[in-house]
């Protein structure tokens, strides 16, 4: 079963907002065996909407459309639908009653005439209840294609999807099973991985596809398969995952989930009842922010020091001036001293320290731009490494965060 996603809104096309609706809908459709073959963002104009609808009809089984269903004059979708479906607007008593209830219970402003127009729907539409807003969803069909229209407000769209659209798709359509399993790796590039597993990849059955999803220092390998019997397809994919893990070895840091590196580390620390502290220089607090963004971080995260200036490294973290003079602030020795200093300061089991030159100019060290040192203090000592992270400031910082997380995870699992 194939689907197309269309998002309506000039605000998307001018970059004012990011289209998160399409991502959410694609993820949810995939879970129930619906393959999204195309995503399209269009202007909130009659001609653009009509062209998109005509282009989708009888090409796919299902089209999901969000946006353009508000009460204001610039929301023209319903009028356009009447043109496309050769229909007219009628008042829905059910939708009208729902709108009045929302205003009575939850909306402090007085209901006006434009709000009442939300109850006007094409006569051929099946209304889909919107528990969090006045614009209902609509289920319509033309030819061999079902069209589902929903408001563009994300939390309203998600509620209609989960409560009405997805259950109706499941009941009305026969769908195959789509299985994805993702192995997450760190520290080895895409081309090196591809060369290592080339024989295995060449021998994959035709219905199992391999995709590489590289990012800074990380590569995700996704296995996907489609079939009528879920148990059979899932077993085939799981068997291939086991073989792939053996080939990849210790560069694997996560399986199947979409967990970020910091989430993997967070889970490991929580399971082991161990704590963490951080000392940052070149990463400027981004490493600490990665952890504090995770709910429940207080169970293991003691705190962080952003010692950007050299004087803070000596004054707060206790790094000796002679050590800095001998090795410079960008050195494995200073990184180790920073990690041990914050470990002692915060009384933590583990500590991470980063120091380096992210550019574009040199700071308190003559180290080349991109030179970064990372240290991990653990219950039995300290470990540090020096890296070259390139010459782009944002990439240097993010690669340093990723590498620090990977090194930390490797140390934690030893205890």
N, C-alpha and C positions, 0 to 999 in steps of 0.2 A: 504494500500500500504506500503510495507516494503523496507527498504534501508540499505545498508552497506557502511561504510566509510573506505577507505584505504589511509593511508599517507605513502609515500615512502621517505626514507631519513635516512642515517646512523647518521646524526646530531641529529635526534630525539632520536634514540636508545641509543646514548652515553650520552644523557642528555645535549648536547651543546645548544639546543634550546627547547622551550616548544611548543608543538603542539597546537597552537590556531586555526588552520584551521578546525580541526575536530569539535571543539566546535561551531564555527561559522556556519558550514554547518549543524550540527544537529539542531541548533536553527532555522535556516531558513527553513529547511525541515519540522520541526514540525509545523511551522506557516501555512504551506499549506497542512497539513494533511498527511504527510509522516512520518511513524514511523521508526526511526533508531534502528535496532535490534543488530548491532554490529559495533565496531570501531576497526581497526587493523593498527598497524604501522609495516612496514617491511623494510628490507635492500634494498638498491639500487642495487640489483643483479637479473639477469635474472631468476634464479630458484625460488627465493622468490616471484617475481612478478607473474610468471606463476602459482605457487601454489596458490597464493591469488586469482587470477582471476578464476581459475578452481574451487576453493572452494566456490566462490560466485555465479557462473553461475547456473541459475534455482533454486537457493535457495531464492533469493530476486528479487524484480522487478527492483531495481535500485542500481547501485554501483557508488559512487563518489570517484575518485582517484586523489590525488594531489602529485606533486613532480616528479623529474626525466625528465623534459621536457626542460632543458636548452640546450645551444649550444655546451657545452663541451663534451669531449669524455666519461666522467663518467656518463653522462645522457643517459641511455640505454632504456628508456621506449618505445620509438617509435619502435625501432628494435624488442623489445620483443612483442609488439602488433602485428607486422607482423607475428610472429611465432604463436601467440595464435589465431589470426583471419584468418590465412592462407591468408595473404595479402602481398602487397608490397608497397613501398613508391613512391609517385608521387608528383611532384611540384604543389602547389596550386597557381595559378596566383593571386588570391585575397589576400592570405596571403603574397606573395612576394611583392605585391604592397604596402601593409600595412607596412611591415618591412622597405622598402625603404623610405616611407613617414616619419616614426619615426626617421630614421637616418638623413634625410634632415632637419627636423624641430626641433627635440628635443635632439639628441644625438651628442655630440661634437666629439667623436672618429670616426675614419674611419671604415666603414662597411667592414668586412672580410668574408672569405669563410664560416667560422663556423656560422656566422649570417645567411647566406643564407640557411643553412641546416634547419633552423626553418620553412622554407616554404615547406619542405618535410613532407607529411602526409600519413598515410595509405589510400589507394584508397577508402576504404569503410567508411572512417570517414567523418562526417559532421563537417566542421570547425566552431569553436565558436570564434568570434572576441575578441581579447585582446586589449583594447584601451590603456593600459598602459605598454605593453611589447611586445616582439617579438615572444613569444611562444603562439600559439593559443590554445584554448581548443578544445576538440574533442568529438563528440557524436557518439557512435557506439553501435551495438546490436549483441548479439549472443544468439541463442535460445530464451528463454523468458525474458532475462535480458538485460537492457540497461546499458551500461558502459559510464561514462562521465569522461574524463581525463582533468585535469587543472594544470597549473603551481603551484609550491609550494609557490611562493612569495605571502604573504597574501593579499596585496592590489590588485594585479592582479587577484588572485582567486576570491576575493569578487566581483570585477567588472564583471567578467564572470558569476558568479553565479546570481547576481542581474539582469544583462542585457540580459542574454541568457538562462541560465540553468533553473532557476525558472519559467520564463514565458513558456518555452517549456514543462516543467513538468505539469504545470497547464493546458496547451492546449491539451497535449497528453494523460494524465491519468485521470481517474475518481478516486477521493480521498474522504475519509471520512473527517469529521471535528473533530479536536482534540482541546479540550478546557482545559486550565490549569488556575487555580486561586490559588494564594499563599497568605496565611496569615502569617505575620511575628510577632513573639512574642519575648519578652525579660524578663528575670528574673526568669523563672520557667523551670526546667529541662524536658527533653523528657519523662521520665518515669512518672513524676507527671502529665504532660499534658495528656499522654495516659490513665492514670487511671481516670482522670476527665471526659474525653470524650468517654470512652470505650463503653457505651451503644449506644451513637450516632453513633460511628464508626461501631459497629456491625450491625446497622440497615441500613447502606448505601446500595443503590441499587448495584447489581453486576457490572454494567458498570461504576460506579464511584469509583475511587481508591484514597486512602489516603496515602501520603508518608510523613515521618518525615525527616527533613533535619537539624540536630543539628550542632551548632558550638559554639564557646566560649560565654556562657551566652545567646545565642540566639537559637531559634528553629523556623524553617519555616515549615509550614504545607501546602502541596500542594495537591489540589484536581484535578484529571484528569478524563476526560470522552471522549469517542469517539462515534460518531453517524452520521447518514446520514443527519440529519436536524440540522443545526447550531443553529437556534433559540431555538429549543426544548432542545438541549444539554446544551446550555448556560444558559437557565432559570433553568434547574435542578441543575446545579452547583452553580449558584448564590443563589438559595433557600437554598442549604446546607451551603454555606458560611455564610449566615445570621444567621442560627442556631448555627454554630460553633463559630461565633463571640460572641454571647450571652453567650455561655458556657465558653469561654476564658476570657471574661471581660476585665479588664484594662491592661492585659499583652500584648495586641495587639498594635503594633506601626505602622504597615503598612499593606496594602492590595493590592494584585495582582501585584504590580510593583516589580521590583528587586532592589528598592532603598535601599541603605545602611542607617544605622542609622543616619550618619552625613548628608545624603541627606534629610532625613525626617526632621531633626532639621533645616537644611538650609532653606527648603521650609516654615516651620512654622515661622521662624524669618523674612523671606522676606515678607510673607503675613501680618505679624503683624507690619512691619516697626520698628522692634526692633533690638538692637545691642548686640554684644557679645565680651568679652575679656577672655583670658585664662592665668592662672598661673600654670605652670607644674613643678613638681620635678621628681617623679619616672617614669613618662611617657616620659620624655625627649624630648618633642616637637611633639610626635606622634599625640596627640589630635589636636594641631594646624594644623599639616600637613594634617589631615583628612579633615579639612574645606578648606584649601587653595588649595586643589586638585580639588575642585568643582568650575566650571566656575561661575562667578558672586558673589563670596564670599565677594568681597569688598563692596557689598551693605549692609552687616550687620556685618562683622568681623572687629573689631577695631585693634586687634593685640594680641601678646602673650609674656609672659616672662617665660623663662626656668630657674627657680631659683633652680639649682641643689645643690649648696652649701648652707649651712645655712646662711652664710654671705650675700648671695644675697636675701634671704628671708627677712632679716632685712633691708638691705641697699636699695633695689629697691622696695620691696613690703610693707615695713613699718611694718613688723611683729615685735612685741616687744621682746627683748631678755628675759625679765622676763617671758613672756608667753611660750616661747620655753623651758626655764629652768624649769618651773613648769610642763608642759605637755609633752615635747619632740617634735621634729619636726614631728614625725608621730603621729598626734593626730587630733581629730575633731576640737579642738580649733584653732590649727595652720592652718589647712586647711581652716577654716572659715575666719581667718585673712588674709590669702593669697588671697582668693576670693574677700573679701572686698577691699583689697589693690589694686588689679589689676582692679577692677571695678572703683575705684576712679581714678587711674592712667590713665586709658583709657577712662573714662567718658562713660561707656557702661551701657545698661539696665541690662544685665545679665553677670555673670562671673562664670567660672568654675575653681576649683583648685584641684590639685592632689598632694598628698604627701604620701610616703610609702616606704617600704623596699622590693625591687624586688629581692634582693639576687645577687649572692649566699652568700655573707657575709653581716654582718650588717654595716650600715654606721654611721650617726650621731645620731642614736637612738637605743635603746635596744629592739625595737619592733621586734617580730618574723618575719622571712622571709615570705612574702606573705601578711603582714598586710598593708592595704591601707586605706587612708582617702580621701574622696571626698566631696567637698563643692560646693554648688550652691548659688551664691549671686543673688538676684532678686530685683526688685524695692521696695519691702517692707521689706527686711531683708536678712537673710542668713540661709541656711539649710545645714547640714553636716551629714555624716554617716561614719562608720568604717566597713571594710570588711576583710575577709580572702580569698585571691585569690590563694591559693595553694603554691607550692614550685618550680615551673618551671618559670625561669625569663621571657622568651618570652610570656608565657601564662599569667603571672601576669600582664605584661604591657598591652597586648591586652585586657584582661578581664577588666582592669581598664578603658581603653579607652571606651569600650563598655558600661560599667556601668555608666560612667560619661555622656555619650551621652543620655542614657535612663533616668537618673535622670534629666538632663537638659530639655529634651523634656516634661517630666511630669510637671516641673515647668513653662515652657513657656506657655503651653496650659491653665494655670490658669489665664492668663492675657489677 
